[in-house]
Amino acid sequence: MTASRWTDLRPRVISAAGLIVIGLGAVWLGGIFWRGLIALSCGVMVWELVQMLDTARQRSSRVLALVAGSCALAAIYLPPALALPLLLLPSMAGFGQMERGGVTYSVFTALIMLAGYGIMALRSDFGLTWMLWMVLVVVVTDVAGYFAGRAIGGPKLWPRVSPKKTWSGAVAGWTGAAVVGLLFAGTTHAGPGLAGVSIAISMASQIGDIAESAIKRRAGVKDSSALLPGHGGLLDRFDGMLGAALFLLIAGQIVDFPPGVE
């Protein structure tokens, strides 16, 4: 183990602490505070996506970000059937604005919008407890993977796309997620099946992380932006949350959630 493995730890911790304070405050308050923060985040992530894929589109990136944020905020106040067109509108609006990466933009923007809607709906429909559960699963997955990957190392998960991620880090993330699931199962009416759901959420967050890494690799950039010292941009920080929220939005149509709760 060398000190160079941990050189980015201090700025990561400082940035993470600020994000945690803002995020927990908004989650706790709920309502327009939480929805506004998520809508703003969706807009920023779309801006970062355009910046990565087509650097010549400075004005377009701002316009599409505004469209995305506005649609995300409006969608949560509408019935789901009417919200769906709004969630896909930013993807459609980008087709004519992009000279490069239009397909990647449209698909990933749709995922951002659907995930943002899922995160807002989770807080509204299931309350603070289950919103905190998902956040903790994703955070523990990231933290456990970070430390295990650097302390243990070993075979790489997908070296061509994300050379720092290892199987040891992935498994550590699943283990940490299972522990979170069992802790919540013990303090709520959810059964032990929550551990399995938590592991699946952990895997989905890792897939979201890798998907964003693939976009960065294709775009030839290290970070989605420089907004967060030690973390890059919002997409770098919340790619796992996007994967987790999107998976939960889909899985919730297949299995009862929360498991064991009538």
Backbone torsions as a table, in degrees:
resi	resn	phi	psi	omega
1	MET	NA	132.5	-179.7
2	THR	-120.7	157.8	-178.1
3	ALA	-64.2	-27.0	-177.2
4	SER	-63.4	-23.1	179.1
5	ARG	-67.1	-21.3	-172.8
6	TRP	-113.7	14.0	-174.6
7	THR	-64.5	-26.3	-178.1
8	ASP	-94.0	6.4	-173.9
9	LEU	-67.5	-44.8	-175.3
10	ARG	-61.7	-52.8	178.7
11	PRO	-63.7	-31.3	177.4
12	ARG	-64.4	-42.5	-178.5
13	VAL	-66.2	-43.8	-179.1
14	ILE	-62.9	-48.0	179.2
15	SER	-62.9	-42.3	-179.4
16	ALA	-62.7	-38.5	179.9
17	ALA	-62.4	-42.8	177.7
18	GLY	-63.7	-42.5	178.7
19	LEU	-63.7	-39.2	-179.5
20	ILE	-64.3	-43.3	179.9
21	VAL	-61.6	-48.2	-179.4
22	ILE	-65.5	-46.4	-177.3
23	GLY	-64.5	-46.3	-179.7
24	LEU	-65.8	-37.5	177.6
25	GLY	-61.6	-43.7	-180.0
26	ALA	-69.3	-40.3	177.5
27	VAL	-61.5	-43.6	-179.0
28	TRP	-63.3	-45.2	-178.8
29	LEU	-70.8	-36.5	179.9
30	GLY	65.5	-159.1	176.0
31	GLY	54.3	-139.2	-175.9
32	ILE	-64.7	-27.8	179.6
33	PHE	-65.0	-48.7	-180.0
34	TRP	-69.4	-45.6	-178.4
35	ARG	-64.9	-39.4	178.2
36	GLY	-64.0	-40.6	178.9
37	LEU	-64.8	-42.5	-180.0
38	ILE	-67.7	-41.4	178.0
39	ALA	-61.8	-43.7	176.5
40	LEU	-60.6	-42.8	179.4
41	SER	-63.1	-40.7	177.8
42	CYS	-60.5	-44.2	178.9
43	GLY	-61.9	-43.9	180.0
44	VAL	-65.1	-40.8	-179.2
45	MET	-66.7	-36.4	175.2
46	VAL	-66.2	-40.6	175.4
47	TRP	-57.9	-45.9	179.6
48	GLU	-63.8	-38.4	-179.6
49	LEU	-62.8	-45.9	178.7
50	VAL	-63.5	-41.9	179.6
51	GLN	-59.9	-37.1	179.5
52	MET	-72.4	-42.6	-171.7
53	LEU	-81.9	-33.5	-174.2
54	ASP	-147.8	86.2	-173.0
55	THR	-63.9	-18.7	-179.7
56	ALA	-77.3	-9.7	-174.5
57	ARG	-98.9	61.1	-179.1
58	GLN	-65.3	-50.9	-178.7
59	ARG	-66.4	-42.4	-179.5
60	SER	-60.9	-36.5	-179.0
61	SER	-63.3	-38.2	179.3
62	ARG	-71.0	-40.7	179.5
63	VAL	-64.8	-46.2	-179.0
64	LEU	-66.5	-34.3	176.1
65	ALA	-63.5	-43.1	178.7
66	LEU	-64.4	-41.3	177.9
67	VAL	-62.9	-44.9	-178.2
68	ALA	-63.7	-47.5	-179.3
69	GLY	-63.4	-41.8	-180.0
70	SER	-65.5	-43.2	-179.9
71	CYS	-66.6	-39.6	179.8
72	ALA	-62.1	-43.4	-178.6
73	LEU	-69.5	-40.2	-178.8
74	ALA	-69.2	-36.4	-173.4
75	ALA	-61.3	-37.4	-175.1
76	ILE	-70.5	-16.8	179.7
77	TYR	-94.5	0.5	-179.3
78	LEU	-108.1	158.8	170.7
79	PRO	-58.3	146.5	-176.5
80	PRO	-51.7	-39.4	-178.5
81	ALA	-62.9	-32.8	178.7
82	LEU	-86.7	-22.0	179.8
83	ALA	-73.3	-31.7	-174.4
84	LEU	-57.0	-45.7	178.0
85	PRO	-61.1	-36.5	178.7
86	LEU	-65.1	-35.9	-178.5
87	LEU	-68.9	-25.7	179.5
88	LEU	-96.8	-11.6	-178.4
89	LEU	-58.3	-44.3	179.2
90	PRO	-59.7	-34.9	177.0
91	SER	-64.6	-44.9	179.5
92	MET	-65.8	-38.1	-178.6
93	ALA	-65.5	-25.3	-176.8
94	GLY	-80.4	-18.6	-177.0
95	PHE	-55.0	-47.8	-176.8
96	GLY	-81.5	-5.7	-176.8
97	GLN	-99.0	-14.9	-172.7
98	MET	-105.9	130.5	172.0
99	GLU	-89.2	-29.0	178.6
100	ARG	-132.1	147.7	173.9
101	GLY	70.3	25.2	-176.2
102	GLY	-63.2	-41.6	-179.3
103	VAL	-67.3	-46.3	178.1
104	THR	-59.6	-42.8	178.0
105	TYR	-58.9	-49.1	-174.5
106	SER	-63.8	-44.4	-179.1
107	VAL	-66.6	-48.4	-175.8
108	PHE	-70.6	-33.6	176.4
109	THR	-64.7	-39.8	176.6
110	ALA	-60.9	-39.9	178.5
111	LEU	-66.2	-41.0	177.6
112	ILE	-60.0	-46.6	-177.1
113	MET	-66.0	-44.2	179.7
114	LEU	-65.9	-40.0	178.5
115	ALA	-66.1	-42.7	177.4
116	GLY	-60.0	-42.8	176.6
117	TYR	-61.8	-42.4	179.2
118	GLY	-62.3	-39.9	179.4
119	ILE	-65.3	-43.2	178.7
120	MET	-66.1	-40.2	-179.5
121	ALA	-67.6	-36.6	179.2
122	LEU	-60.3	-44.2	179.1
123	ARG	-66.4	-39.8	-177.4
124	SER	-73.1	-42.1	-172.3
125	ASP	-84.5	-33.9	-173.4
126	PHE	-116.2	-10.0	173.9
127	GLY	90.2	-177.4	-173.2
128	LEU	-62.8	-41.3	-174.7
129	THR	-56.6	-47.7	-174.3
130	TRP	-80.0	-24.0	171.6
131	MET	-66.6	-43.7	178.0
132	LEU	-64.3	-36.4	177.7
133	TRP	-57.9	-49.9	-177.9
134	MET	-65.1	-42.0	178.7
135	VAL	-60.3	-44.4	-179.3
136	LEU	-64.9	-39.3	178.2
137	VAL	-60.0	-46.0	-178.4
138	VAL	-67.9	-43.2	-179.4
139	VAL	-65.0	-45.5	179.9
140	VAL	-64.2	-39.0	176.4
141	THR	-58.6	-44.9	-178.6
142	ASP	-67.9	-46.7	-177.1
143	VAL	-67.2	-46.6	179.9
144	ALA	-62.9	-40.4	178.3
145	GLY	-65.5	-38.4	-179.9
146	TYR	-62.4	-51.7	-176.3
147	PHE	-72.0	-42.0	179.8
148	ALA	-66.4	-39.9	-179.8
149	GLY	-62.6	-37.8	-179.2
150	ARG	-83.8	-31.6	-179.2
151	ALA	-82.4	-36.8	-175.8
152	ILE	-99.9	-44.4	-178.8
153	GLY	72.3	-141.4	178.6
154	GLY	100.4	-163.6	-176.4
155	PRO	-57.9	143.1	180.0
156	LYS	-81.6	148.5	-179.4
157	LEU	-72.5	-49.8	177.7
158	TRP	-154.8	79.6	-170.4
159	PRO	-59.7	-30.8	-177.7
160	ARG	-67.4	-31.0	-176.6
161	VAL	-102.7	-44.3	-176.4
162	SER	-136.4	84.7	-170.8
163	PRO	-66.2	-16.5	-178.7
164	LYS	-88.2	-16.8	-175.3
165	LYS	-85.2	134.5	-176.5
166	THR	-122.1	162.7	175.6
167	TRP	-66.1	-33.5	178.1
168	SER	-63.1	-40.0	177.2
169	GLY	-66.6	-39.2	179.1
170	ALA	-63.5	-47.1	-179.0
171	VAL	-65.5	-39.0	176.7
172	ALA	-60.7	-38.8	177.3
173	GLY	-63.1	-42.9	178.3
174	TRP	-63.2	-41.2	-179.5
175	THR	-63.9	-46.0	178.4
176	GLY	-61.8	-39.0	178.6
177	ALA	-64.2	-40.4	178.6
178	ALA	-62.5	-39.8	177.9
179	VAL	-62.7	-44.3	177.0
180	VAL	-59.3	-45.0	179.4
181	GLY	-59.8	-42.8	179.7
182	LEU	-67.4	-37.2	177.8
183	LEU	-64.0	-43.0	178.8
184	PHE	-71.0	-33.7	177.3
185	ALA	-64.1	-34.0	-179.3
186	GLY	-78.1	-17.8	-177.8
187	THR	-111.1	1.0	176.8
188	THR	-129.1	-172.6	177.4
189	HIS	-89.5	5.3	178.5
190	ALA	-72.5	148.0	179.3
191	GLY	-86.9	-178.6	-179.4
192	PRO	-64.0	-14.8	176.1
193	GLY	-60.4	-17.3	178.2
194	LEU	-62.5	-27.7	177.7
195	ALA	-63.9	-41.5	178.0
196	GLY	-65.5	-42.0	177.3
197	VAL	-62.3	-39.6	-179.4
198	SER	-64.3	-40.1	177.9
199	ILE	-64.5	-41.6	178.2
200	ALA	-63.5	-40.3	176.1
201	ILE	-62.0	-40.4	177.4
202	SER	-60.5	-45.2	178.5
203	MET	-62.7	-42.1	179.2
204	ALA	-62.8	-38.0	178.5
205	SER	-66.3	-36.3	177.9
206	GLN	-69.0	-36.7	176.8
207	ILE	-64.7	-41.7	176.4
208	GLY	-60.2	-40.6	178.2
209	ASP	-61.6	-47.0	-178.0
210	ILE	-68.0	-37.6	179.1
211	ALA	-61.1	-42.2	178.3
212	GLU	-68.2	-35.4	176.4
213	SER	-62.2	-37.6	179.0
214	ALA	-64.7	-39.0	178.0
215	ILE	-64.9	-43.9	179.0
216	LYS	-63.2	-40.4	179.4
217	ARG	-62.4	-42.4	179.6
218	ARG	-67.3	-35.7	-179.6
219	ALA	-80.5	-13.8	179.9
220	GLY	74.6	32.8	179.1
221	VAL	-122.7	154.8	179.9
222	LYS	-85.1	-40.8	-178.4
223	ASP	-128.6	157.4	178.6
224	SER	-70.5	-27.7	172.6
225	SER	-167.8	-171.4	180.0
226	ALA	-117.4	28.6	-176.2
227	LEU	-68.9	-34.4	-173.3
228	LEU	-119.3	107.6	179.8
229	PRO	-55.1	129.1	179.3
230	GLY	86.1	-13.6	-178.3
231	HIS	-123.3	-17.1	-175.8
232	GLY	89.7	-116.8	-179.4
233	GLY	-115.3	-176.5	178.8
234	LEU	-63.3	-37.8	177.9
235	LEU	-62.4	-37.5	177.4
236	ASP	-64.7	-35.3	-176.1
237	ARG	-84.6	-34.8	-171.6
238	PHE	-113.1	13.4	176.8
239	ASP	-61.0	-38.4	177.5
240	GLY	-66.2	-38.9	178.8
241	MET	-65.5	-35.7	177.5
242	LEU	-62.8	-46.6	178.8
243	GLY	-61.9	-42.5	-179.1
244	ALA	-65.0	-46.2	-177.8
245	ALA	-66.5	-39.8	179.7
246	LEU	-66.3	-41.8	178.2
247	PHE	-62.8	-43.8	-179.3
248	LEU	-65.2	-36.0	178.2
249	LEU	-61.7	-39.5	179.7
250	ILE	-79.0	-46.8	-177.0
251	ALA	-63.7	-29.5	179.2
252	GLY	-64.0	-18.2	176.0
253	GLN	-86.0	-10.7	-175.6
254	ILE	-106.6	-43.9	-179.2
255	VAL	-120.6	154.9	177.2
256	ASP	-67.8	137.1	176.4
257	PHE	-135.1	134.5	-5.7
258	PRO	-70.4	146.3	-178.1
259	PRO	-64.0	137.4	177.7
260	GLY	83.8	-4.9	-179.2
261	VAL	-102.4	122.4	-178.3
262	GLU	-81.1	NA	NA
